[in-house]
Amino acid sequence: MPVDILVGTQWGDEGKGKLIDVLTRDVDMVVRFQGGNNAGHTVEIGSERYVLHLVPSGIFRKGVRCVIGNGLVVDPVALTEEMKGIAEKGFDVSAIELSNRAQLIFEYHKRADVLNEAGAGSKKIGTTKRGIGPAYADKMHRCGIRAIDLTAPERLEPQFRTEAAKYNKLFSEHGIAQLDIDAEWERVKEAAAYLAPRVCDTVYSINAALKEGKKILCEGAQGALLDIDHGTYPFVTSSNTTSGGACTGAGIAPQHIRDSWGVIKAYTTRVGEGPFPTELFDEAGEQLRQVGREFGATTGRPRRCGWFDAVAAHYACMVDGINKLAVTKLDVLDSFEKIAICVAYEIDGRITKEFPASIAELQAVKPVLEWLPGWQCETSGATCWNDLPENARNYLKRMAELVDSSIAVVSVGPRRDQTFMV
């Protein structure tokens, strides 16, 4: 069977966790392929709300295998805590597989992340300080430690102590607290014992599932505009968040890919630093934040909010090859009398529909807005396309037209039952 990919098409926080949860009704395996526990995927089932950081969102479906792929950087202590928390809530974590090729995050990476941000001044990225960047840097420097080493403590311990000592030297030079290597090793050793039985070569297990005709869904984290290559560099994450990252981050050949699902919010948000052409600083922006509950699932930080940016979203959909759009949080716009969409950028008097690579140009953007009439009625009870008011349908059609894709799913609330196929 072919593989489907689901990715975010903005700056993350589009609602991927919920859509993955909905789509897993029909799949056998969900594979996370990049990022780390800087992601926060929220799933609401009935009155219960769950937030996942490393575990794939298919964990709430019985019989679905959940794979943490080789493209991730994994904090073993955080993953252990997350899995134990899920198990305590009655879900089966035995179906979780951890790639033996995934890189590991340790406490020294998190401290280095804090150090990097503190010294960046006005150029700080606004990271979650979870050690993601330093861990990916170690991977590229070829001094990282991989999950395969969790299965061999006698090999893991000297590696860990060597790298921790190197970081302690760095911390000493900058006058910050040294890592207690002995105490931290005890935490790592305990996590290693818990995770070792889950460590395997997921490239083989994923491809074996493909040969057996299983349905596989690849779950992205963050969003396309945070991609290390295609995003608003340097205000990006440290991995490839676009659909192409699924092949390398999971070990799947491109010919197996069928559909690219793009999760897209009915407006635009961003967490952290970096340019945001349609950001609102008025009552409308605050209304989007409060009604949409726009606070980070991982950090609790308030998200920056703005009108839908079709220029940025079109670029993301093009790079991702999106052929199925899943629009979330349409209901947040229910009370607006009129709603704007950014259809072009004005940069130094020049009009363009292309998303610039230059941060200086993005920071100088004046959004060219197109205003559409709102619907000013509740959509949260809609269960099909025809249940939506005409102005809401027209708004969605205009979104799809501008990003050159087709709407396949609409979400009008946080729960599973507030999502319908188009």
ChimeraX attribute file (.defattr): number of C-alpha atoms within 10 A of each C-alpha:
attribute: neighborCount
match mode: 1-to-1
recipient: residues
	/A:1	14
	/A:2	15
	/A:3	22
	/A:4	20
	/A:5	28
	/A:6	29
	/A:7	31
	/A:8	32
	/A:9	34
	/A:10	30
	/A:11	26
	/A:12	26
	/A:13	28
	/A:14	29
	/A:15	23
	/A:16	31
	/A:17	28
	/A:18	24
	/A:19	27
	/A:20	26
	/A:21	22
	/A:22	19
	/A:23	14
	/A:24	22
	/A:25	12
	/A:26	12
	/A:27	19
	/A:28	19
	/A:29	25
	/A:30	30
	/A:31	28
	/A:32	28
	/A:33	31
	/A:34	30
	/A:35	26
	/A:36	31
	/A:37	24
	/A:38	21
	/A:39	24
	/A:40	23
	/A:41	28
	/A:42	21
	/A:43	25
	/A:44	17
	/A:45	14
	/A:46	10
	/A:47	6
	/A:48	8
	/A:49	11
	/A:50	16
	/A:51	18
	/A:52	21
	/A:53	21
	/A:54	27
	/A:55	25
	/A:56	27
	/A:57	28
	/A:58	30
	/A:59	24
	/A:60	19
	/A:61	18
	/A:62	13
	/A:63	13
	/A:64	21
	/A:65	21
	/A:66	26
	/A:67	30
	/A:68	29
	/A:69	32
	/A:70	26
	/A:71	25
	/A:72	27
	/A:73	34
	/A:74	28
	/A:75	25
	/A:76	23
	/A:77	20
	/A:78	17
	/A:79	20
	/A:80	19
	/A:81	12
	/A:82	18
	/A:83	20
	/A:84	14
	/A:85	13
	/A:86	19
	/A:87	13
	/A:88	11
	/A:89	9
	/A:90	9
	/A:91	15
	/A:92	16
	/A:93	19
	/A:94	13
	/A:95	15
	/A:96	24
	/A:97	22
	/A:98	25
	/A:99	26
	/A:100	22
	/A:101	22
	/A:102	27
	/A:103	25
	/A:104	26
	/A:105	29
	/A:106	25
	/A:107	19
	/A:108	25
	/A:109	25
	/A:110	20
	/A:111	21
	/A:112	22
	/A:113	20
	/A:114	16
	/A:115	16
	/A:116	17
	/A:117	17
	/A:118	12
	/A:119	10
	/A:120	11
	/A:121	9
	/A:122	9
	/A:123	13
	/A:124	16
	/A:125	18
	/A:126	15
	/A:127	21
	/A:128	21
	/A:129	19
	/A:130	24
	/A:131	27
	/A:132	28
	/A:133	24
	/A:134	23
	/A:135	29
	/A:136	24
	/A:137	15
	/A:138	17
	/A:139	17
	/A:140	10
	/A:141	9
	/A:142	9
	/A:143	12
	/A:144	20
	/A:145	22
	/A:146	19
	/A:147	27
	/A:148	20
	/A:149	21
	/A:150	26
	/A:151	19
	/A:152	13
	/A:153	16
	/A:154	10
	/A:155	12
	/A:156	20
	/A:157	16
	/A:158	11
	/A:159	15
	/A:160	20
	/A:161	15
	/A:162	12
	/A:163	17
	/A:164	22
	/A:165	16
	/A:166	11
	/A:167	18
	/A:168	21
	/A:169	13
	/A:170	15
	/A:171	18
	/A:172	12
	/A:173	9
	/A:174	10
	/A:175	9
	/A:176	12
	/A:177	10
	/A:178	16
	/A:179	18
	/A:180	13
	/A:181	16
	/A:182	10
	/A:183	9
	/A:184	16
	/A:185	18
	/A:186	12
	/A:187	12
	/A:188	23
	/A:189	17
	/A:190	13
	/A:191	19
	/A:192	22
	/A:193	14
	/A:194	18
	/A:195	21
	/A:196	18
	/A:197	14
	/A:198	20
	/A:199	21
	/A:200	18
	/A:201	17
	/A:202	22
	/A:203	18
	/A:204	13
	/A:205	14
	/A:206	22
	/A:207	18
	/A:208	12
	/A:209	15
	/A:210	18
	/A:211	11
	/A:212	10
	/A:213	12
	/A:214	17
	/A:215	18
	/A:216	26
	/A:217	28
	/A:218	29
	/A:219	28
	/A:220	30
	/A:221	31
	/A:222	29
	/A:223	27
	/A:224	32
	/A:225	26
	/A:226	27
	/A:227	23
	/A:228	18
	/A:229	18
	/A:230	17
	/A:231	25
	/A:232	23
	/A:233	18
	/A:234	17
	/A:235	21
	/A:236	26
	/A:237	28
	/A:238	21
	/A:239	24
	/A:240	27
	/A:241	32
	/A:242	32
	/A:243	30
	/A:244	15
	/A:245	22
	/A:246	30
	/A:247	18
	/A:248	17
	/A:249	27
	/A:250	25
	/A:251	18
	/A:252	19
	/A:253	12
	/A:254	12
	/A:255	9
	/A:256	14
	/A:257	20
	/A:258	13
	/A:259	16
	/A:260	22
	/A:261	31
	/A:262	36
	/A:263	31
	/A:264	29
	/A:265	26
	/A:266	24
	/A:267	25
	/A:268	28
	/A:269	27
	/A:270	24
	/A:271	21
	/A:272	17
	/A:273	16
	/A:274	19
	/A:275	18
	/A:276	21
	/A:277	22
	/A:278	25
	/A:279	18
	/A:280	17
	/A:281	11
	/A:282	10
	/A:283	9
	/A:284	15
	/A:285	18
	/A:286	17
	/A:287	17
	/A:288	23
	/A:289	19
	/A:290	13
	/A:291	14
	/A:292	18
	/A:293	12
	/A:294	21
	/A:295	16
	/A:296	16
	/A:297	18
	/A:298	17
	/A:299	14
	/A:300	9
	/A:301	13
	/A:302	17
	/A:303	20
	/A:304	22
	/A:305	25
	/A:306	25
	/A:307	22
	/A:308	25
	/A:309	29
	/A:310	27
	/A:311	23
	/A:312	27
	/A:313	27
	/A:314	25
	/A:315	23
	/A:316	28
	/A:317	28
	/A:318	14
	/A:319	15
	/A:320	23
	/A:321	17
	/A:322	24
	/A:323	17
	/A:324	19
	/A:325	27
	/A:326	27
	/A:327	25
	/A:328	24
	/A:329	22
	/A:330	21
	/A:331	22
	/A:332	23
	/A:333	24
	/A:334	20
	/A:335	15
	/A:336	15
	/A:337	11
	/A:338	13
	/A:339	20
	/A:340	19
	/A:341	25
	/A:342	22
	/A:343	21
	/A:344	21
	/A:345	28
	/A:346	16
	/A:347	16
	/A:348	10
	/A:349	9
	/A:350	8
	/A:351	14
	/A:352	15
	/A:353	16
	/A:354	12
	/A:355	19
	/A:356	18
	/A:357	13
	/A:358	11
	/A:359	15
	/A:360	10
	/A:361	16
	/A:362	19
	/A:363	13
	/A:364	15
	/A:365	23
	/A:366	18
	/A:367	20
	/A:368	19
	/A:369	18
	/A:370	11
	/A:371	12
	/A:372	16
	/A:373	14
	/A:374	20
	/A:375	21
	/A:376	16
	/A:377	14
	/A:378	16
	/A:379	22
	/A:380	20
	/A:381	14
	/A:382	20
	/A:383	18
	/A:384	14
	/A:385	15
	/A:386	10
	/A:387	12
	/A:388	19
	/A:389	16
	/A:390	13
	/A:391	14
	/A:392	23
	/A:393	15
	/A:394	15
	/A:395	21
	/A:396	18
	/A:397	14
	/A:398	15
	/A:399	25
	/A:400	19
	/A:401	14
	/A:402	17
	/A:403	21
	/A:404	17
	/A:405	19
	/A:406	19
	/A:407	21
	/A:408	15
	/A:409	20
	/A:410	27
	/A:411	27
	/A:412	25
	/A:413	20
	/A:414	21
	/A:415	18
	/A:416	17
	/A:417	17
	/A:418	16
	/A:419	24
	/A:420	17
	/A:421	12
	/A:422	14
